[in-house]
Amino acid sequence: TLFFFLSPTCKHCKKWIPKLHHYSQPNATPKAQWLLSKRDETQSVELEANVAPTLIAPHVIDDLVGSFPVVVLIENGIIQKRWDSVPGRNFLETT
């Protein structure tokens, strides 16, 4: 599963929205999950994502990632890869 930690106030996070949409499709592999701080809930429409976020307490998001954007690939409970910036050209080939 790809976990997207994106913030509506982060201009770089918007660059991840196409990837979030792609991996949120029913037949996509791996699946995507968008995690959003509850403090950003009212601003989530600014990202123009057609995917509903899972809301998490702000302190948990801060403890997990510290900054935005972060995308993490987790398989069998193990972090396989982490991206701390905008998606590269070969993002699709590396997952």
ROTIFI-9487 format. One record per atom (N, C-alpha, C): x, y, z; residue number from 1; residue in one letter. Coordinates in Angstrom, 1 decimal. Example, Ala and Ser with C-alpha at 12.3 -4.5 7.8 and 13.67 -1.06 7.14 Angstrom:
+--------+--------+--------+-----+------+
!      u !      v !      w ! pos ! code !
+--------+--------+--------+-----+------+
!   13.2 !   -5.7 !    7.8 !   1 !    a !
!   12.3 !   -4.5 !    7.8 !   1 !    a !
!   13.2 !   -3.3 !    7.8 !   1 !    a !
!   12.8 !   -2.2 !    7.1 !   2 !    s !
!   13.7 !   -1.1 !    7.1 !   2 !    s !
!   12.9 !    0.0 !    7.9 !   2 !    s !
+--------+--------+--------+-----+------+
***
This chain:
+--------+--------+--------+-----+------+
!      u !      v !      w ! pos ! code !
+--------+--------+--------+-----+------+
!    0.8 !   -1.2 !    0.0 !   1 !    t !
!    0.0 !    0.0 !    0.0 !   1 !    t !
!    0.9 !    1.2 !    0.0 !   1 !    t !
!    0.5 !    2.2 !   -0.8 !   2 !    l !
!    1.2 !    3.5 !   -0.8 !   2 !    l !
!    0.4 !    4.4 !    0.2 !   2 !    l !
!    1.1 !    5.0 !    1.2 !   3 !    f !
!    0.5 !    5.9 !    2.1 !   3 !    f !
!    1.0 !    7.3 !    1.7 !   3 !    f !
!    0.1 !    8.2 !    1.4 !   4 !    f !
!    0.3 !    9.6 !    1.0 !   4 !    f !
!    0.1 !   10.5 !    2.2 !   4 !    f !
!    1.1 !   11.1 !    2.7 !   5 !    f !
!    1.0 !   12.1 !    3.7 !   5 !    f !
!    1.1 !   13.5 !    3.0 !   5 !    f !
!    0.0 !   14.1 !    2.8 !   6 !    l !
!    0.0 !   15.3 !    2.0 !   6 !    l !
!   -0.8 !   16.4 !    2.8 !   6 !    l !
!   -0.4 !   17.6 !    2.7 !   7 !    s !
!   -1.0 !   18.7 !    3.4 !   7 !    s !
!   -1.5 !   19.7 !    2.4 !   7 !    s !
!   -2.7 !   20.3 !    2.6 !   8 !    p !
!   -3.3 !   21.3 !    1.7 !   8 !    p !
!   -2.5 !   22.6 !    1.6 !   8 !    p !
!   -1.7 !   22.8 !    2.7 !   9 !    t !
!   -0.9 !   24.0 !    2.7 !   9 !    t !
!    0.5 !   23.9 !    2.0 !   9 !    t !
!    0.8 !   22.7 !    1.5 !  10 !    c !
!    2.1 !   22.4 !    0.9 !  10 !    c !
!    2.0 !   22.4 !   -0.6 !  10 !    c !
!    2.7 !   23.4 !   -1.2 !  11 !    k !
!    2.6 !   23.5 !   -2.7 !  11 !    k !
!    3.2 !   22.3 !   -3.4 !  11 !    k !
!    4.2 !   21.6 !   -2.8 !  12 !    h !
!    4.8 !   20.4 !   -3.4 !  12 !    h !
!    3.8 !   19.2 !   -3.4 !  12 !    h !
!    2.9 !   19.2 !   -2.4 !  13 !    c !
!    2.0 !   18.1 !   -2.3 !  13 !    c !
!    1.1 !   18.0 !   -3.5 !  13 !    c !
!    0.8 !   19.1 !   -4.1 !  14 !    k !
!   -0.1 !   19.0 !   -5.3 !  14 !    k !
!    0.4 !   18.2 !   -6.4 !  14 !    k !
!    1.8 !   18.1 !   -6.5 !  15 !    k !
!    2.4 !   17.4 !   -7.5 !  15 !    k !
!    2.2 !   15.9 !   -7.3 !  15 !    k !
!    1.8 !   15.5 !   -6.2 !  16 !    w !
!    1.5 !   14.0 !   -5.9 !  16 !    w !
!    0.1 !   13.6 !   -6.2 !  16 !    w !
!   -0.8 !   14.6 !   -6.4 !  17 !    i !
!   -2.2 !   14.3 !   -6.6 !  17 !    i !
!   -2.5 !   13.3 !   -7.8 !  17 !    i !
!   -1.8 !   13.5 !   -9.0 !  18 !    p !
!   -2.0 !   12.6 !  -10.1 !  18 !    p !
!   -1.7 !   11.1 !   -9.7 !  18 !    p !
!   -0.6 !   11.0 !   -8.9 !  19 !    k !
!   -0.2 !    9.6 !   -8.4 !  19 !    k !
!   -1.2 !    9.1 !   -7.5 !  19 !    k !
!   -1.7 !    9.9 !   -6.6 !  20 !    l !
!   -2.8 !    9.5 !   -5.6 !  20 !    l !
!   -4.0 !    9.1 !   -6.4 !  20 !    l !
!   -4.4 !    9.8 !   -7.4 !  21 !    h !
!   -5.6 !    9.4 !   -8.2 !  21 !    h !
!   -5.3 !    8.1 !   -8.9 !  21 !    h !
!   -4.2 !    7.9 !   -9.5 !  22 !    h !
!   -3.8 !    6.7 !  -10.3 !  22 !    h !
!   -3.9 !    5.5 !   -9.4 !  22 !    h !
!   -3.3 !    5.5 !   -8.2 !  23 !    y !
!   -3.2 !    4.4 !   -7.3 !  23 !    y !
!   -4.5 !    4.2 !   -6.5 !  23 !    y !
!   -5.4 !    5.1 !   -6.6 !  24 !    s !
!   -6.7 !    5.0 !   -5.9 !  24 !    s !
!   -7.8 !    4.3 !   -6.8 !  24 !    s !
!   -7.4 !    4.0 !   -8.0 !  25 !    q !
!   -8.4 !    3.3 !   -8.9 !  25 !    q !
!   -8.6 !    1.9 !   -8.5 !  25 !    q !
!   -9.8 !    1.3 !   -8.7 !  26 !    p !
!  -10.1 !    0.0 !   -8.2 !  26 !    p !
!   -9.1 !   -1.1 !   -8.6 !  26 !    p !
!   -8.5 !   -1.0 !   -9.8 !  27 !    n !
!   -7.6 !   -2.1 !  -10.2 !  27 !    n !
!   -6.1 !   -1.7 !  -10.1 !  27 !    n !
!   -5.8 !   -0.6 !   -9.4 !  28 !    a !
!   -4.4 !   -0.2 !   -9.3 !  28 !    a !
!   -3.7 !   -1.0 !   -8.3 !  28 !    a !
!   -2.4 !   -1.2 !   -8.6 !  29 !    t !
!   -1.5 !   -1.9 !   -7.7 !  29 !    t !
!   -0.2 !   -1.1 !   -7.6 !  29 !    t !
!    0.3 !   -0.8 !   -6.4 !  30 !    p !
!   -0.3 !   -1.0 !   -5.1 !  30 !    p !
!   -1.5 !    0.0 !   -4.9 !  30 !    p !
!   -2.2 !   -0.3 !   -3.9 !  31 !    k !
!   -3.4 !    0.6 !   -3.5 !  31 !    k !
!   -2.8 !    1.8 !   -2.8 !  31 !    k !
!   -3.6 !    2.9 !   -2.8 !  32 !    a !
!   -3.2 !    4.2 !   -2.2 !  32 !    a !
!   -4.2 !    4.5 !   -1.0 !  32 !    a !
!   -3.6 !    5.1 !    0.0 !  33 !    q !
!   -4.3 !    5.6 !    1.1 !  33 !    q !
!   -3.8 !    7.0 !    1.4 !  33 !    q !
!   -4.7 !    8.0 !    1.5 !  34 !    w !
!   -4.3 !    9.4 !    1.8 !  34 !    w !
!   -4.5 !    9.7 !    3.3 !  34 !    w !
!   -3.5 !   10.1 !    4.0 !  35 !    l !
!   -3.5 !   10.4 !    5.4 !  35 !    l !
!   -3.4 !   11.9 !    5.6 !  35 !    l !
!   -4.3 !   12.4 !    6.3 !  36 !    l !
!   -4.4 !   13.9 !    6.5 !  36 !    l !
!   -4.6 !   14.3 !    7.9 !  36 !    l !
!   -3.8 !   15.3 !    8.4 !  37 !    s !
!   -3.9 !   15.8 !    9.7 !  37 !    s !
!   -5.3 !   16.4 !    9.9 !  37 !    s !
!   -5.9 !   16.1 !   11.0 !  38 !    k !
!   -7.3 !   16.6 !   11.3 !  38 !    k !
!   -7.3 !   18.2 !   11.3 !  38 !    k !
!   -6.1 !   18.8 !   11.6 !  39 !    r !
!   -6.1 !   20.3 !   11.6 !  39 !    r !
!   -6.2 !   20.8 !   10.2 !  39 !    r !
!   -6.0 !   20.0 !    9.1 !  40 !    d !
!   -6.1 !   20.4 !    7.7 !  40 !    d !
!   -7.4 !   20.0 !    7.1 !  40 !    d !
!   -8.3 !   19.3 !    7.8 !  41 !    e !
!   -9.5 !   18.8 !    7.3 !  41 !    e !
!  -10.3 !   19.8 !    6.5 !  41 !    e !
!  -10.5 !   21.0 !    7.0 !  42 !    t !
!  -11.3 !   22.0 !    6.3 !  42 !    t !
!  -10.7 !   22.5 !    5.0 !  42 !    t !
!   -9.4 !   22.3 !    4.9 !  43 !    q !
!   -8.6 !   22.8 !    3.7 !  43 !    q !
!   -8.4 !   21.8 !    2.7 !  43 !    q !
!   -8.8 !   20.5 !    3.0 !  44 !    s !
!   -8.4 !   19.4 !    2.1 !  44 !    s !
!   -8.9 !   19.6 !    0.6 !  44 !    s !
!   -9.9 !   20.4 !    0.4 !  45 !    v !
!  -10.4 !   20.6 !   -1.0 !  45 !    v !
!   -9.4 !   21.4 !   -1.8 !  45 !    v !
!   -8.5 !   22.1 !   -1.2 !  46 !    e !
!   -7.4 !   22.8 !   -1.9 !  46 !    e !
!   -6.5 !   21.9 !   -2.7 !  46 !    e !
!   -6.4 !   20.7 !   -2.3 !  47 !    l !
!   -5.5 !   19.8 !   -3.0 !  47 !    l !
!   -6.2 !   19.2 !   -4.3 !  47 !    l !
!   -7.5 !   19.4 !   -4.4 !  48 !    e !
!   -8.3 !   19.0 !   -5.5 !  48 !    e !
!   -8.1 !   17.5 !   -5.8 !  48 !    e !
!   -8.1 !   16.7 !   -4.7 !  49 !    a !
!   -8.0 !   15.3 !   -4.8 !  49 !    a !
!   -9.4 !   14.7 !   -4.7 !  49 !    a !
!   -9.7 !   13.8 !   -5.6 !  50 !    n !
!  -11.0 !   13.1 !   -5.7 !  50 !    n !
!  -11.0 !   11.9 !   -4.8 !  50 !    n !
!  -10.1 !   11.8 !   -3.8 !  51 !    v !
!  -10.0 !   10.7 !   -2.9 !  51 !    v !
!  -10.2 !   11.2 !   -1.5 !  51 !    v !
!  -11.0 !   10.5 !   -0.8 !  52 !    a !
!  -11.3 !   11.0 !    0.6 !  52 !    a !
!  -10.1 !   10.6 !    1.5 !  52 !    a !
!   -9.7 !   11.5 !    2.3 !  53 !    p !
!   -8.5 !   11.2 !    3.2 !  53 !    p !
!   -9.0 !   10.5 !    4.5 !  53 !    p !
!   -8.0 !    9.8 !    5.1 !  54 !    t !
!   -8.2 !    9.3 !    6.4 !  54 !    t !
!   -7.6 !   10.3 !    7.3 !  54 !    t !
!   -8.5 !   10.8 !    8.3 !  55 !    l !
!   -8.0 !   11.9 !    9.2 !  55 !    l !
!   -7.3 !   11.3 !   10.4 !  55 !    l !
!   -6.2 !   11.9 !   10.7 !  56 !    i !
!   -5.3 !   11.4 !   11.8 !  56 !    i !
!   -5.0 !   12.6 !   12.7 !  56 !    i !
!   -4.9 !   12.3 !   14.0 !  57 !    a !
!   -4.5 !   13.4 !   15.0 !  57 !    a !
!   -3.2 !   14.1 !   14.5 !  57 !    a !
!   -3.1 !   15.4 !   14.6 !  58 !    p !
!   -1.9 !   16.1 !   14.2 !  58 !    p !
!   -0.6 !   15.6 !   14.8 !  58 !    p !
!   -0.7 !   15.3 !   16.1 !  59 !    h !
!    0.6 !   14.9 !   16.7 !  59 !    h !
!    1.1 !   13.5 !   16.2 !  59 !    h !
!    0.2 !   12.7 !   15.7 !  60 !    v !
!    0.5 !   11.4 !   15.1 !  60 !    v !
!    1.2 !   11.6 !   13.7 !  60 !    v !
!    0.6 !   12.5 !   12.9 !  61 !    i !
!    1.2 !   12.9 !   11.6 !  61 !    i !
!    2.6 !   13.4 !   11.9 !  61 !    i !
!    2.7 !   14.4 !   12.8 !  62 !    d !
!    4.0 !   15.0 !   13.1 !  62 !    d !
!    5.1 !   13.9 !   13.5 !  62 !    d !
!    4.6 !   13.0 !   14.3 !  63 !    d !
!    5.6 !   11.9 !   14.8 !  63 !    d !
!    6.0 !   11.0 !   13.6 !  63 !    d !
!    5.0 !   10.7 !   12.7 !  64 !    l !
!    5.3 !    9.8 !   11.6 !  64 !    l !
!    6.2 !   10.4 !   10.5 !  64 !    l !
!    5.9 !   11.6 !   10.1 !  65 !    v !
!    6.6 !   12.1 !    8.9 !  65 !    v !
!    7.4 !   13.4 !    9.2 !  65 !    v !
!    6.9 !   14.3 !   10.1 !  66 !    g !
!    7.6 !   15.5 !   10.4 !  66 !    g !
!    7.4 !   16.6 !    9.4 !  66 !    g !
!    7.4 !   16.3 !    8.1 !  67 !    s !
!    7.2 !   17.4 !    7.1 !  67 !    s !
!    6.4 !   16.8 !    5.9 !  67 !    s !
!    6.1 !   17.6 !    4.9 !  68 !    f !
!    5.3 !   17.1 !    3.8 !  68 !    f !
!    6.0 !   17.5 !    2.5 !  68 !    f !
!    5.8 !   16.9 !    1.4 !  69 !    p !
!    5.1 !   15.6 !    1.2 !  69 !    p !
!    6.0 !   14.4 !    1.6 !  69 !    p !
!    5.3 !   13.4 !    2.0 !  70 !    v !
!    6.0 !   12.1 !    2.2 !  70 !    v !
!    5.0 !   11.0 !    1.6 !  70 !    v !
!    5.6 !   10.1 !    0.9 !  71 !    v !
!    4.8 !    8.9 !    0.4 !  71 !    v !
!    5.7 !    7.7 !    0.8 !  71 !    v !
!    5.0 !    6.7 !    1.4 !  72 !    v !
!    5.6 !    5.5 !    1.8 !  72 !    v !
!    5.0 !    4.3 !    1.2 !  72 !    v !
!    5.8 !    3.4 !    0.7 !  73 !    l !
!    5.3 !    2.1 !    0.2 !  73 !    l !
!    5.5 !    1.1 !    1.3 !  73 !    l !
!    4.5 !    0.5 !    1.8 !  74 !    i !
!    4.5 !   -0.5 !    2.8 !  74 !    i !
!    4.0 !   -1.8 !    2.3 !  74 !    i !
!    4.8 !   -2.9 !    2.4 !  75 !    e !
!    4.4 !   -4.2 !    2.0 !  75 !    e !
!    4.6 !   -5.2 !    3.2 !  75 !    e !
!    3.6 !   -6.0 !    3.5 !  76 !    n !
!    3.7 !   -6.9 !    4.6 !  76 !    n !
!    4.2 !   -6.3 !    5.9 !  76 !    n !
!    3.7 !   -5.0 !    6.1 !  77 !    g !
!    4.1 !   -4.4 !    7.4 !  77 !    g !
!    5.5 !   -3.8 !    7.4 !  77 !    g !
!    6.2 !   -3.8 !    6.3 !  78 !    i !
!    7.6 !   -3.3 !    6.2 !  78 !    i !
!    7.6 !   -2.1 !    5.2 !  78 !    i !
!    8.3 !   -1.0 !    5.6 !  79 !    i !
!    8.5 !    0.1 !    4.7 !  79 !    i !
!    9.5 !   -0.4 !    3.7 !  79 !    i !
!    9.1 !   -0.4 !    2.4 !  80 !    q !
!    9.9 !   -0.7 !    1.3 !  80 !    q !
!   10.6 !    0.5 !    0.7 !  80 !    q !
!    9.9 !    1.6 !    0.6 !  81 !    k !
!   10.5 !    2.8 !    0.0 !  81 !    k !
!    9.8 !    4.0 !    0.6 !  81 !    k !
!   10.5 !    5.1 !    0.6 !  82 !    r !
!   10.0 !    6.4 !    1.1 !  82 !    r !
!   10.4 !    7.5 !    0.1 !  82 !    r !
!    9.5 !    8.4 !   -0.2 !  83 !    w !
!    9.7 !    9.5 !   -1.0 !  83 !    w !
!    9.4 !   10.8 !   -0.2 !  83 !    w !
!   10.4 !   11.7 !   -0.1 !  84 !    d !
!   10.3 !   12.9 !    0.7 !  84 !    d !
!   10.3 !   14.2 !   -0.2 !  84 !    d !
!   10.0 !   14.0 !   -1.4 !  85 !    s !
!    9.9 !   15.2 !   -2.3 !  85 !    s !
!    8.9 !   14.9 !   -3.4 !  85 !    s !
!    9.0 !   15.7 !   -4.5 !  86 !    v !
!    8.1 !   15.5 !   -5.6 !  86 !    v !
!    8.4 !   14.2 !   -6.3 !  86 !    v !
!    7.4 !   13.6 !   -6.9 !  87 !    p !
!    7.6 !   12.3 !   -7.6 !  87 !    p !
!    8.5 !   12.5 !   -8.8 !  87 !    p !
!    9.4 !   11.6 !   -9.0 !  88 !    g !
!   10.3 !   11.6 !  -10.1 !  88 !    g !
!    9.7 !   11.0 !  -11.3 !  88 !    g !
!   10.3 !   11.1 !  -12.5 !  89 !    r !
!    9.8 !   10.5 !  -13.7 !  89 !    r !
!    9.6 !    9.0 !  -13.6 !  89 !    r !
!   10.5 !    8.4 !  -12.9 !  90 !    n !
!   10.5 !    6.9 !  -12.9 !  90 !    n !
!    9.7 !    6.4 !  -11.6 !  90 !    n !
!    8.9 !    7.2 !  -11.0 !  91 !    f !
!    8.1 !    6.8 !   -9.9 !  91 !    f !
!    7.3 !    5.5 !  -10.2 !  91 !    f !
!    6.6 !    5.5 !  -11.3 !  92 !    l !
!    5.8 !    4.3 !  -11.6 !  92 !    l !
!    6.6 !    3.1 !  -11.8 !  92 !    l !
!    7.9 !    3.2 !  -12.3 !  93 !    e !
!    8.7 !    2.0 !  -12.5 !  93 !    e !
!    9.3 !    1.5 !  -11.2 !  93 !    e !
!    9.4 !    2.4 !  -10.2 !  94 !    t !
!   10.1 !    2.0 !   -9.0 !  94 !    t !
!    9.2 !    1.4 !   -7.9 !  94 !    t !
!    7.9 !    1.4 !   -8.2 !  95 !    t !
!    7.0 !    0.9 !   -7.2 !  95 !    t !
!    6.6 !   -0.6 !   -7.4 !  95 !    t !
+--------+--------+--------+-----+------+
***
